[in-house]
């Protein structure tokens, strides 16, 4: 392509717009580029915003900024046309002077060799006397005036360079802490073009496959945000860094970024870009825009975008949302957001390249959560969340995700610095609160098991509540217990009410009266069935066998309490162990029967299924297997996946915490190097782009 054609995006700009002296003028320039029939010119827009940012943040005298300050009238340095044109022409000359397109043929799509060449041109022209984590090095203005770029800036410059060469298939791919390019037909090819960490420059030109296979968070399971040209504009706007130092920002730069992000939001270019929505949320928290959605809704929109388009593989939408809740003292919501973030990180294997997200979780675990515990343990808000079992469940889910992140990883995550804050935090929750959480351990085959005291139907004759009617063997045990009890029936006391057919004394009465042959087990079973099952008349006049209402009521009540053995075997005392609820009178328990029988009632939302199984062998009667289904709105349920947290389950629920044992278990080297292929079934389609690192607003 000719130079004039390549520069058409800039030449079409009305020169009367220059100099650009205020935010509305810059917004108009961006709007014109985004709504033009041709592609937005990445080089031009990057030079403009880079000039604004660098002039207002570098070597600027810092004034004290109060937390209550909002963005007022912004005064920007004038961006002159001739300076912008000179830098723009310089970038075109660098790219075109170093890349001979005749060597790569006149292909419609870029080749890997061409991508490597463009990245070499950018890379070899950079100065080595700087560090990649320095601020304000992401724009082409920084590159053209000081030969400095950070890792995101290099990737963006490569894409802009390919646009200069006329290739429209080369696009930016963004993870949460890295950037590369996709190219070729349908964007199926990938190539490294920048570095991450130390010594990675030799990867330029290589596909990202090895990083994906390693399941590193850096490559988000091979599903980055694949940018369109407008989304690449959103990436350069999102990368604007208003910071002056660790605690101060240039208000003018922040306001410019906020207005440009709203422009992109209104045009629909942020819907697939959760990180940019998160940046906009941060800005709205400081200075809300009239008539715009509140920042809380934007944080939620970012998380929804991550779940909708990227299979919930993004960590930052949840950590940023949790930070917002934390700053606004919505501590329970913060716990939930951080637990959601841990549910994402569990899908990856930890590596040294994941330093940024490691520091994020370390700060949450060792600074933010302990601070919350300190706040809620004293003052007017004392124990406000410490009595909430859901908060305890969120805490365990948070650590379970981190432990599973460690499993199968070449580098350990947890050390004693993690264990001490966890132990201190858990100790703030009383034993009765911890005991309310139903903890389920997921087995390796995907099935779930629990040792929790979830209410199950208690086997008659037991008092510990651990024996359950869940198999035919359990039913056989019940029948055997009934038969054994009948041998001592002459010593039993008789209940005055003859309708308590669940009581063994009725069986003993039958034996004494000669109604059954005590030598025949089958007759005994039939006799028991006759006491339990009665005929019910239907609307059509037919009689069908059904469970006696007394037995049905007692069965339902078993889901709440443990049966009293004395009542079960002899008919004496209360039906269940323990005191009757204050709201439940014993007289009520003996009502609701059509034939005068005492029918215990239940007040909880516990649903019971009854299955009558016909045994195939001779001498076996009908056996009832009762299965309980726990109410979804009752107690918080938590499924543990990591080996470490499953090993901690009993310690976490014990009345007295063994802090030393918990610390040892948490910091022990993972014994099972779990392959995470089983978790890759939910691999995402892509994470978010590079976020401008700004100080946390506490």
N, C-alpha and C positions, 0 to 999 in steps of 0.2 A: 504494500500500500504506500501511497505517497505521503509525504510529511503533512501536506495540507489536509489530506483526508483524515489522518490520524489526529490532527489537532482541531478537527471540526468542532468537537464538543466544547473547546475553549473559545474558538473564534466566534461561535454563535452567541456567546454571552454578550449582552449589550454593554458596551464599554461605559455607558453612562451610569451603570451600577457602581462603578468604582469612583472614588475609593469607598470601600466597605467600612462604614464608621459605627454601625450599631448592630444589635442582634437582629432586628427585623430585616435588615439588608442581607445579612448572611442567610437567614432562614429563606428569604426569597430566592437566593442563588441556589440553595439546596433544593427547594421546591421545583424550580425550573429544571434542574438536572434530573430529578426523580420522575417528573411528569413528561419529560421529553420523549419523542419517538425513538431516539437513539439511546444507547446505554449511558448511564451517569459516568462522568469522567472521574475515575478514582484519583488520578494524580492531582488534578485541579483541586478537588475538594479536600484532599489530605494536606495539600500545601496551605490552603486557606485556614483550616482549623488549627493546623500546627503553628502557623504564624501567630494566631491569637493566643494559643496556650503558652507558647514559649515566651512571648513578650510580656505576659501577665504573671508568669510563675517563676521564671528564671531570673535570679539576681534582683529580686523585688524586695523592697522594704516591707517587713511584716507588721501589720497592725493587729492589736488584740481584737479577737472576734468572740463575742459572747454567744452562748448557746441559744439565747433567745433572738439573736439577730436573724433577720430574713433577707432575702435578696431584694435589693431595691433597684433603682435606676442604674443600669449598667453602662459604663463608659468604656468603649473599646478603642485600642489604637487603630488608626486608619490603615487599612490594607490597600496599598497602592497598586494600580494596574500594571505598571511597568516592572515592579519588583516581582509580582506574581507571574507575569509572562516570562521574565528572565529565568526564574526557577523552573517553571514548567518546561521551557525550551531546553534547559540543562538536563533535565531528567530524560527527555526524549533522545537527546544527543548521546547520553551515556548508554542507554539501552541499544539504540540503533547502530551506534558506532562499534559496539562490541559483539553484536550478534548478526552474523551473515545468514540471512534466511535461505539463500541459495544452497547452502550446505544441508538444509533439512527438507528440501523439496517444497513444492507448493501444495502441501497437504491442508485439508480443511481443519484437521485436529492437530493439536500440539503433540509432540513426541516426548518420551522420557529424556532423550538427549537434549532437546531444546529446553525443557524445564531445568535440567541440571546446568545448562549453560547460563541461563538467566540468573539462577541462584548463585552461580560462581561469580558472575559480574557484580552482583550486589555484595556478596560476601567479601570478595577481594578488595573492594573499595572502602571497606570500613576501617576505622582506626581501631587499634587494639588497646588503647589506653582508657578503657571504661569498663563498667560492670553492667551486666544485663539487667540487674534489678533496679537500676537508677530510673527515676521518673522522667517523663516527658521525652522519651526517645522512640516513640511509636509512629511518628508521622514522617512523611517524606520531607517536610520542612527541616526536621532534625537531620535527616540524611543528606540533604542538599546543602545545608549550611555548616554542618559539623562532621559529616561522615560517621554519624552514630545512629544505630538502631538497636532496639531490643529484639528479643526473639519473635514477638508478634509483628514488629515493624518489618523485619526481614521477609516474613511470609507475605505480608500485605504488599511490600514493594515488588516481590516476584509476580504476584497476580497483576498489579498495576503495570509492570513491565511487559507481561504477556499481552495485556490489553493494548499497550502501545504498539506491539508487533502485529496486532489485528486478530489475535486468537481469542475467541469468545467462549471456548470450552474450558478454559482454566479458571477454576473457582477456589475460593478459600474454604477450608474445612477446619472447624474449630472444636476443640474439646474444652474442658474447663480450665486447663492450664497449658495448652499446647496448640500449635497450628501447623497445618500442612496444606497441600493442594490436591484437588482432584482434577482429572483432565480426561480427554478422549471422548469417544462417542458414549453418551449417556453418563459421563463422569465415572466410569467404572475403574479407571486407573488412579492410583494414589502415589504420591511422592513426597518424601521429606525435603524441605527446602530451608529449614532453619535448625536451630539447636535447642536443646533443653538440658539444663544442668551443665556438666563439664565434659568436654571431649567428644561431643556428638556431631561435630561438623562433618565428620567423615560419612555420616548417614545421608547426606544430601543426595537426592536423586533416587534413593532406595524406596521401595514400597513400605508401607507401615505394617505389613503382615506380621512380622515377628513381635511387634509391640502388642498387637491384638491377641495373638496366641498366648502371650504371657499373662493376659487378663489384667494388665495394668490399668489403673484408673486414668492414667495419662491418655490412653487411647480409647477410653469409654467403650470397650468391646467392639471397636471398629465402627461405631455409629456416631460420627460427629455431626454438628450442624453444618450441612452443606449449603453454602450461601449462594444466593442469586446476586446479581449486581446491586440491587437496592439493599439487600441484606449485608453486602460488603460495605456499603455506605453506613449502615447501622453499626457494623463492627468498628469502623473507624471513629464513629461518634461515641460508641460505648467505651472505647479505649481512651477517650479524653480523660486526662487526669488533672483535676482542679487543685490538687494538694500543693501547699507551699512548704509545709513540713509535716511532722507526725500529727499535729493537732490543729493546723490552720489550713484554710482553703481560699482560693481566689474566687470571690463571689461571682464575678463577671463570667469566669470560665464555667462555673457550675450552672449558672443561669442559661448560658448559651447551650450547654450540653442538654439541659432539661428541655429547652424549647425545641431543639433539633430532634430529641427523642420523641417528644409529643407529635412532631410532624411525621416522623416515621411510623409512630403508633397509629395515627389517624389514617395514614395511607395503607395500613395493613401489613407493614414490613417487619413487625415485631412479634407477630402471632406465633411464629415458629422459632423464636429466639428468646428463650427463658432468661438467659443472663442479662440481656439488654433490658428486659422488663424489670428484672431485679435492680439494675442500676437506676432506672427511672423511679422505682419505689423508694430507693434510698434518698434520691433528690426530693421527692414529694414529702418525705418525712420531715425534712429540714424546712422546706418552703412549699406548702400545699398550694396547688393552682386552683383558683376558683372555677367551679363547674366541672372539675375533673374527678375521676374515681379516687377514693381515699387510698392511701398507700397500703393499708391492710388488704384491700381488695386486689391491688396490683401484685402484692407478694403471693396471694393465693392464685392469681392468674398465672404467675410464673410457674408455680408448682403444677398447676393444671396443664399448662403447656408441656412441661416435662413428661407428665404422665401420658398425655394424649399422643404426642408426636415422637417421643423418645423412650417409650416403654419404661418410664420411671427409673431411668438410669442416671439422673443428674443429682448430685449431692448438694450443690450450692443453693438451689431454690429453697431447700429446707433449712440449711444453716442460716441463711440470711433472714428467712422468715422467723426462725427461732430467735435470732438476734433482735429482731424488731419486737417480738413478744417480751423478751428479756428486758429490753430498755423501757418498755411500758409496764413492767411488773405484772405481766400476764404469764405467771410462772408455769401453770399447768399446761397452757398452750405451747410454751417454749419447750417443755419436756417432750410433748408429743411431736413437735417439729424435729427436734434433735433425734428422737427415736426413729422418725421417718428417714432422716438422713443416714442413720446407721443401717437401716434396712436396704439402702442403696449401696453403701460401701461394702456390705457383706458379699456382694456379687463379684468383687474383684479380689486379686491377690496383691498384697502390699509389696512395694519395691522402693528402692531409694529414690526413684523418680517421683514418688508421691509425697514429697516433702511438704508441699503446700497444704494438701488436705490433711496430712498427719498433724501439722501444727494447728489446723482448724479444730480437729477433734480433741487434741490435747488441751487447747484453751477451754473448750466447752467442759471437758471432764475435770480439769484441775483448777479452773478459775471461776467459770460462770456458775456451774452447779454448786460448788461449795459456797459461793457467795449467796446463792438463793437459799441454801440451807441455813446460813447464818441469819439472813433477813427474816425468814419465816419462823425461826425458832425464838424470836424475841420481839418485843414491842407489841403494837396493836394488832399485827398480823400473825401473831404466834400460832403455830400449828395449823395454819389455814390450809395447807396442802399435805401436811404430814399425816393427816387422818384419812387421806384419799388413797385407796388401794390402786386406783388407776394411775396415779402419779408414780407409785412404786413399780407398777407394771411397765410404764414408759421407761423408767430408769433401767430396769433389767433388759428391756428390748434394746436400748441404746448400747449397753455393754455387750449384749449377745451379738449384735452386728459387728462391733469392733473385734470381738474374739473370732468370729467367723472370717473376718477380713484377714486375720493372721494365719488361719489354717491354710496349709498348702503353700504358704509364702516363703520365699528364700530368706526373708529377714523378719525377726520377731518385732512385734508391735508393742506389747505390754511389758512394763517393767515395774519395779516397786514404786516408782513415781505415779503410776496409774492406780496401784492397789490401795495406797493409803487414803486418797480422797474417796474412792469407792466405799471402803469399809466405813469411813466416817459418815458418809451420806446414808448408807443403809442403816446404820445404827440410830439415825434420827427417826426412823419409822418404827412404831411400836410393833410388838410381835403379833398382836391381834389384827393390825392393819396388813402386815405382810402375809398373814395366814389367809386373808380373804382372796388373794390372787390364786387363781387356778392355773398351775404351771404344768404344761404338757411338754414332754420331750419327744422330738421327732427322731424316729429311728433312721438308720441308714437306708432302709428300703422305702422310706417315705411315709411309713405308718406312724401313728402317734400313740404314745403311752403316757400314763400319768400315775403317779403314786399319791396324787392329791386326794383329800377326803371329800371327793364329790359324792353327793348322796346317792347311794344305790340301795336297792331293796335288801334288807338285812335278813340273813338266814335265821329262822326261829331257833331260839336256844342260845344265841350268841349275844354278847354284850359289848364287844369291841367295835362293832360296826364295820369290820373289814371283810367279812364273808358276804359274798354277793350272789344273788340268783341270776347267773349269766350263762349257765351251761346245764346240760342234762345231768352231769355229775352232781351239781349243786342241788338239783331237784331230788335226785336219789338220796342225797344226804338229809334233806328235809323229811322225806318219807321214812327214812331209817330212824330219824329222831322222833318222829311221831310214834312209830311202832315201839321204840324203846320206852317212850314215856308211858305207853299204855300198860306196861307191865306193872307199874306202880300206881295204877289208877285208883285202887282202893284207898290209897293214902291221900288222894287229892281232895281239895275242897271243891265244892260245887258252887257254881255261880247261880244266883237266883234267876237271872235272865236267861231263858232257854234259847234265845235267838242269836247268841254270840257263837255262831257256828265255826269261827276260826279257832275256838278254844278246844284243846285236846280232851277236856273233860267230857264233851259230848261223845267223843269216840269211846271213852271209858264207860260211859253210861250204856252205850250200845253193846259193849262186850258183856257187861253185867246182866243186861236184859236178854242176852242170848240172841241178839239180832244179827250178829255176824259170827262167822266161824273164825275163831282166833288162829286157827291153824292154816288158814288160807290167806296168803298175802294179797291175792287178787281181790278177795272179798273185802279185805281191809281197805284197799284202795278205793273200791267201789263205794264203800260206806263213807269214806272221806269225801268222795265226789258228791255223794248225795247230800252231804251237809253244806257243801260249798256252792253247788249248782242247783238252781231251781228253775222251774218252767215259767216263762214270761209270755203272756197272751198278747199277740200282735193285733193290728187293726183288722186283719182279715179273719180273725178268730182262731188262727192256728197258734199252738203253743211251741215255743222254741226255748231250748235250755239257755240260761244266761247266769252269769256270776251273781251270787247273792249280794244284795246291796250292802250289807254289813261288811262282807269280805272286800267288795270293791272299794268301799270307803277307807277301810283299814289299809288296803294296798296303796291307795293314793297317799294316805298320811305317812306311809313309810318313807316317802320321798323327803319328808321333813325331819323326822325324828327316828331314833332307834327304838324298836319295840321293847317293851318291858317283858323280860323272860317270865316273871311270875304271872303276869297277865296272860301271856301267850300260852303257858303250860297249865296254869291252874285257874286263871280267871280272876285273880285277886289284884287289887291296886289299880293304878292308872294304866292306860294302854301303852304309854310311851315313857321312856326314861327321862327324867328331868321335870321341871315345873311346866305347867301349862302356861301358854302365853297369857299375858295380862288381859289381852283383848279377847281371849277365847275362854268361855266358861264351860265347865265339864258338862253342864246340862245341855249345852249346844251340841256337844259331841254325841249325845245320845238321842238326837232327833233326826228328822228327815227320812224316816223309814215308813214304808207303806204298811208294814206288818208289825210294827212295834219294835223292830230291832234297833239297837243302838248303832248309829252310823256316824263314825268320826268324820269331821269335815277338814278340809285343807284350805289355807288362805294364800299360799304361794302359787306362782305361775309355774307349776311343775307338771309336765305332761308325761303320761305313762302309756306305754303300749303293752298289750297283752297278747302273747302268742301261745296257743295251745298246740303242742306237738304230740302226735300219735307215735308211740314207740312201736318198733317193728317186732320185737321179740315177745314171746309168750311170757305172761306174768308181769308185763309192764303196762301200766295204765296211762291215762292222759297226764301230761306234765306241763305245768305253766312256767314259762320263762318270761320274766318281767324285765323289761329294759327301760331305763329312765333316760329322758332327754332333758338336759339342763336348759333352763330359760336363758335366752340370749341377753336379756337385760338384767340378769342377776349379778353375778360376780365377774370381775374382769378376768379374761382368759389370755394366757400368754403361751405361745409355742416357742420353745428354745431349740435352736439349731446347732449351736456351737458345742463342741465337746467340753470346753472349759465351763461354760455356764450350766450345762446339763449336770456336770459333776458338782457344781455349787448348789444345786437346787435344794437339797435337804438342809444345807448350812444356812441358806438364805431364809428358810421358813422356820428354822428352829427358834424356840422362845428366847434362848440366850445365844447371842452370836459368838461364834468362835472366830474372832478377827484374825488370829494368826493362821488358822487353816484356810480361811478365805484368801488371804494374801498369798499363801503358798500356791494354792490352786490357780489363782489368776495369773501369777507370774511364771508358772511352770512352763517349760518349753513344750510346745504342742507335740504330743506323742503321735497323733494321727495326721499325716500329711495328706489332707483331704484334697482330692482332685475336684476342682470346681466346675467340671463339665456339667455336673448335674444341675448347677445353677444357671448355666448359660442358656437354658431354654428361654429365659426372659431377656436375652441380650437386646440392648436398645438399638435404636437407629441413630442416635447421635446426641451428644451433649452440647453444652453451650459454649459460647465464645469467650474470649479473653476478657476478664473483668478488670477494669482500672482499679488498682490497689489503693484504696483510700482508707484512712484510719477508721477504726470501729468507733461508733458513737455510743458511748456507754451512758 
